[in-house]
């Protein structure tokens, strides 16, 4: 029987659906037909596969070759099917045995010489392969990335001849051994040092190196503990960007599941292996970025900045300089934690559970209220109107950052050797935040920023005194229903940082103090 079936994986978002490569050889004029919705790169594989087989000293069947990529309704793209097609042709023509092909899944591109090359989106395929209990045969260039999936049996190869030798039981492929990779090249899955040091290693600048700004530092810590969105508001040169860049250093490292989610997104985006994978992503797109750059897109939808910031931080500096249409696309994923991209050819859902950190000036020149400001009221209104009320309402903490005092600045410029930075180190702050996160996960299984209105009724019950406080605040600040619940979530995070089981009135008062921009805009 001139029929062989080989398993491989397609890519669809961060999923990797199974694809069966069916090859049938029949009598007739020599030809090569490929069916199953192959796109251009897949159609071109017939030339790569033919040359790879011939240059590997095999016979290319001079028969009618039909290749079916099943399921037929799933669009196939990329060069990832080359290896599976070549093996299936060799098996259908009897040059390699087909008896045990169902044990393996093959993913990789072939060079004309028969060498194997790396492809993208290997990590989702490796996860799916593990769940099916199969062994994965891939290029050596992808082996390290696939090895992030613990328990998966990986057989790396460098040439088509390596695979034929393995199937013919002549020169078996060796399982990938991560111990062959140095610690500086790969994450340590078993040890805890890589995970504990991930954030501090990727962000060597310490928060205590920021001069003054204690109120802003406190807000940054609250934001990190509960995963809350944060906006810094103040004149230029006050340290807004510097403060935001310190956030990754105090965020808890990713756990195993989160790290694989993030690494899968980067794999699909063709960004390669993130080092170290335990550190949370920090994305800071320029204000000229388009909507598609943020949410993702293309004819074959790829993840955008908000998905690349999944489980991490999306920092938007000079927030009003972004196009309003660009900012508005953030509203839905900020609530749902995912982004659905619909195109004619495909509909893809990418995770987008990011923490938004933004910075803005009070007016176009940045010096509102000072002698240097020449902005007219119309200019100020146009500048602020780029940030819609619904978007601003979704930002939990809105903090004014003021210029530091002269003596604080001048004391840093003394000729004497500077003493070590005062205040807590990032490691100490991170440990306190980790404790607060553990309290949240133990109590409700999620961070405080993800609590629903129903959950807040039992987790943040209001006493009569607190009800009066919030009643007055709703009227004064013009809080919407969403804004009210966001204040409750922030207050819950403040209590968790202090280790309190119950939220007290002072926690609500502090949470309300972080609504300055909403109040300022509502009165102008």
N, C-alpha and C positions, 0 to 999 in steps of 0.2 A: 504494500500500500504506500503510495507516494504522497503521504499526508503527515504533517507534523504540527504540533501545537506547543507554543512556548509562551510563558507568562511574563508580562512586564507591567509597568505602571505609567499612566498618563498623569498630567497635572491639571487640576481644576481648583483654583484658589489655593488653600492650604490643605486640600484633600488630594489623594492619589488613587483614583479609581483603577481597578484591575482591568487590564487590556490583554486579551488573548490574541496572539499572533498566529494565525492559521495559514499554513503554506501548503498548496497543492500543486503537484507537478503532473501535467497531462500531455498527451501526444498532440502534435500540431507544430506549426511554425514557431521557432523560438521567439518568445515575447515575455514581458514582465509587466503584469497588471497589479495595481494596488487599489483596494477598495476599503471603505470604512471611514469616510469623511477625513481623508488625510489632507493637511494643508501643505503649502509649498515646500517647507523644509522636510516634511515627511516624504513627499513625492520624490524629492531629490535624493533620498536615501538609497534608491535603487542603483544609482551610479556609484555611490560610496561603497555600498555592500558588494557590488559586482567586482570592483577593483580590489577591495580588501580580501575577498575570497580568492581571487586569482593570484594576488601577491603573497598570499599565505600558502601557496602551492596546492590549493584544492582545485577541483574541477567545478566550473560554474555550469550548471545543467543547461544543455542546449535544448530545452523543452519549453512548453508553455507554462509559465510560472504565475500563479495567482496568489496574492497575499491579501488576506482579509484581517482587518484590525477590528476585533469585536470588543464591546458592543458597537454596532455600526452607527448608532445615532449620536455617539459621543465624539465631538470634534477632536482630532489628534494634531498636535503641533510639536515642533522641535525635532532635534536629532536624537532624542533619547531612545528611539525604537530601533536604531541601527543594529545594535548587538543582538537583540532578540530576533530580528528578521534574518540576520546572517546565520545564526545558530539553527533557526527553523529550516532554512534552505538546505543547510548541510545535513540536518536530520532527515528531511524529506527525501533527499537524494541518497541516503544511506551512507554518508561519509562519516557521520558520528552516530552513536546509538541514540534512540529516542525513548528508551525504556524508562529512564528516571528523570526526564526533563521536568516532570511535575513537582520535583523537590525544590526547584530553583525559580528565582525571578531574575531577569536580566535587564539591566539598564546601562546605557552608555552610547556614546558616539564612536564611529569608526573612522579612522583616517584611511586614505587610499592604500597605505602600506599595510593596513591591518592592525595598527596600533589603536589602543582605546583612549578616548578623551573624556574629560569631565563634562557633565551637564548640570543644569541648575535644578532646583526643587528635589534634591535627593533625600532630604530629611523626612518630608511627609511620606515619600515612598518607602523609606526604611521603617517608619512607624507602622505603616499598613502591612508591610512584609512580615514584621514581627508578629502582628496579630493573626496573620494567616499561618504562622509556624513554618515559613519557608526560609531557605538560605538565599542570600542576596549576592549575585555576581555583578560587580561593578568595576569601573576603572580605579586604579590605585589612587588617582588624584581626588576621587570622591570618598575614599575609604575613611579618612579621618572624620569627615562630616557625618557620615552614616554611623560611625562608632559612638556618636552621642546617644544613640538608642541602646540602652543597656539590655543585654540578653540576646541581641540579634547576631546571628552567625553570618559574617561577612567574608566573602571570598574575593579579594581584589585581584585584578589581572592587568597586564600591560599590553597584551596582544591577543588577537583571535586564536593564535596557536596555543596560548596558555589554556584557553577554554576547551579547545578540542583535545588537548592532552589530558585534561581533567576528566572529560566525558568518556574518553577512551581508556581511562584508568592507567595511563602511562606515567604522567607527571601530575599528581594531584595538586590542586591549588591549596595554599596554606591559609588557614583562618587568620583574619586580621588580629594582631596583638597590639593593643594600645600601649603596652609597656615599651614598645620600640620607639615611641614618640616621647621627646623630652618634655618636662613639665612646662617649659616656656612656650611650647608649641601647641599644647592641648590642655583642656581643663582637667582637673583632678576630680573624678566623679566620686571616688571613695573618700578622699580626705576632706576635711572641713576648712583647711586654711584658705584654699582658693575661693570658697564661698564667703568666708568671713572677711577676706581682704579685697573682695571684688570691687566694692564701691570706692574704697579709699585708694586702691591702686589706680583706678581710672580717673580719679579726681583728686590730685595731690594738693590742690589749693584748699586750705582749711577755712571753715566758716569763721573761726575766731580771728582770722587775718583781716576780716572786714572791720573797718574802724567804726565804732559806734553802731547806730541803727539797731538798737536792742529791740524795739517794737517790731521791726521788720523781721529780725531773726526769730523772734517768738512766733510770728505768723508763719514763717517758713517751717518751723518745727511742728506746729499744729497741722499745717498742710501735709507734711510728710507722714504724720502719724495716722491720719484718717483718709489720705488719698484725695484731699480737697483741691479744687481749682483755686488759683491765686492770681491776683492782679496787683502789681506794684505801680504806684501812681505818684509822680513827682517830677521836679525839674531835672534837666540833664546833669550828669556828673555826680549824682547822689549815691550811686552804687546799685541801681536796680538790676542791671545785667549781671553784675558781679554776684549779687545775692542769688539770683536765679541759677547761675552756673554752679553754685555750691550745693544745690539740692541733691544731685545724684550721690554726693558723698555721705549723706545722712539717711538715705532711703535704705530699707532692709534689702538684703540680697534676694534674688529670685529663688524660689524652690524648684524642685526637679520639673514639675509639670509646667510651671510658668516659663522656665528656661527653654524647654523644648518648644513651647508655643512661639516664643520670640525667635528662636533659632530657625523654626520652620518658616516664619514670615520672611526672614532675611534670606533663607535658602530659595524661596519662591521668587523673591525680588532679584535674585542673582547677585546678592551682596556677599556671598561666601560666609565662612564661619566667623562669628563674632567672638572676639577675645577680650576679656573672659566672658563666657556666656552667663555667668551668675550676676553680672552687673546689669542694672536696669538701663534701657536705652535712653538717650538724651538727644532729641532732634530739634534743630533750630533753623527752620527754613527762612530764606530771605523774604522780605516783604513784597517782592515782585513775583512770588510764587503764584501759580494759577490754581483754580479750583481742582483741576485734575491732578496737579502735583500733590495736593493735600489729601484728597480722598482716594486717589488711584484712578486708573482707567486705561484706555487703549483698546484696540480691537480685541485683544486677548487681555482682559483686565489684570493689571498688576497692582500690588499694594502701594499706597501713597504714604505721605509722611505720618498721617494719623495712625496707620497700621504699623509702620516702622517704629512708632512710639508706644506700641502696645505694651502694657505692664511697666511703662516708664513715663518720661516727661516729654511733652511737646511745648517748646518755648517759643513764643511769638514776641519778638522784640519790636518796639515801635508799632504797637498794635493798630492805631488808627491809620497807619500808612498802608496797611493791607487793604485791598479792594473789599468793599462791603459785601459783594457777592461771594467773595472767597471766605470771609468770616462766617457768613450765614450757613455755609455747608457744615460747619462744626456743630451746629445746634443738635441735630438728631443723634450723631454718634456720641456726643457728650452725655446724652441721657441713656441710650441703649447699649453703649459699649461695643458696637459693631457697625460696619458700613456695608450696605448692599449696593453693588455696582451692576447695573443692567445694561447690556449691549445686545445687539441683534444676534450675535453668535453665541453669547454666553451670559449667564447671570451668576455672579460670584459674591459670596459673603466673606468679608475679612474681619477678624477681630480688631477692635479699636478702643480698648479699655485704657485710655491714656489719661494722664494728669496734666491739665492745661496750666501753664505758668506764662503770664503775659506782663509786659511793661509798656507804659505809655507816659507821655508828657501831658501837662494840664492844658496846653494850648499849642498852636503850631510852632511858636518860637521856643516854648518850654519854660518861660519865665513869667508866668501869669502872676499878676499882683505886684511885680517888682518894677523898678524904674526902667529896666531894659526892655520890658514888654511893650510892643506897639501893635498887638493884635486887636482887631476890631471885634465887637460882639458877634457879628455875622461870621467872621473867620473862625472864631472859637466854636460857634454852634455847628458850622459845617465840619469842623475837625472832629468834634465829639459825636456828631450824628453818624459817622462811619461805623460806630459801635452801637448796634441796636439794643433796645431795652431787653428783649428776650435773651440775647447773648449775654449781656451783662448780668442778668438775673441768674444765669447758670454758674456764675463765678462766686464761690462761697466766701472767699476772703478778699477784701479790697482794701489795700493798705497804702497809706500815704507815706512816702519816703522823703524826708526833709534833709536839707544840707546839714552836714556835720559842723560842730562848733570849731572855731578857729584853733583853740588850744589843743583840741584832740588831733587835728591835722598837723599842727606844727610840732607836737611832741614826737611824732613819728619821724621827723627829719633831723633829730639830734645827731651830732657827730659821734657821740659815744656809741659803742656797740649796742644794738637794740636788744632788749630783754626778750625772752620767749613770749609768744602771743599769750595774752591773758584770756581766761575763760576756758570753757570746756572744749575738748578736742572733738573732731567729727566722730571718732569711735565712741566716745562717751555719749554723745547725743544720739548716735545711731542705736546704741544699746537701749537707751530709754524709749526710743521710738519702736524698737522691736518688741519690747515688753508691752507697750500700748497696743501694737498690732496683734500680739498673741491674745490679749484680753478680748479684742474685738472678734477674732476668729473663734475663740472658745465660746463666746456669748452668742454670736449670731452667724458665724461661718462666713463672714464677709467684712470688708472695711466699712467704716461708718458712712463714707460717701455713697455707698450703694444701698443704704437702708431705704426701704419703702415707707410711705406714710403710715401704713398699718403697723409696721414693725416699730416705728417711732412711738406709737401710742403706749406700748408696753415697755420699751427700752428707755424712753424719756418722758415719764409721766409728769405732768405739771401740777405743782401745788397751787393753792389759791393765791399765794404771794407771787409765784412765778407766772400765773395766768394774768394777773394784773400788770406785771412787768411787760409781758409779751403783747398784751392788748394795747398798752400805751406805745410800744415800739412799732407795732403794725401801723398805727395811725401816724406816728411821727416820721417813720422812714418810708412809708408808703409801700410796705412789703407785700408782694404778691403771695399767693399760696405756695408757690415754689420757693420763693425767698424765705418764707416762714420756716418751711421744713429744712431748708439748708442751714438756717441759724441753729435749729435743733441738732442737726448732725455735727456742726462745728462745736457746739457746747458739749456734746457727748465725747468728742475727741479731746477736748480740754480736760474733761473729767478723767478720761482714761490715762492721759499723760500724768495726771496727779495721782493715779491709782485709786480714784474714788469710785465706789460702786454706784452711787447716786449722783445725779447732776444737781449742783446747787445753784442758787440765784446768781452768784458771782460768775459762774461759768457762762450763763446766758448773757450777762452784761458784757463780758469780754467778747463773746461771739458777735454781739450786736455792734461792738465798736469797730468791727471789720467790714462795715457796710458803707463806708464813707463816700465812695464814688457814686453809688446808687442814690444816696441822699443828696449829694451835690448836684447830680444831674436832674433829679426830680424837682429841685428848687430853682432851676435855671431855664 
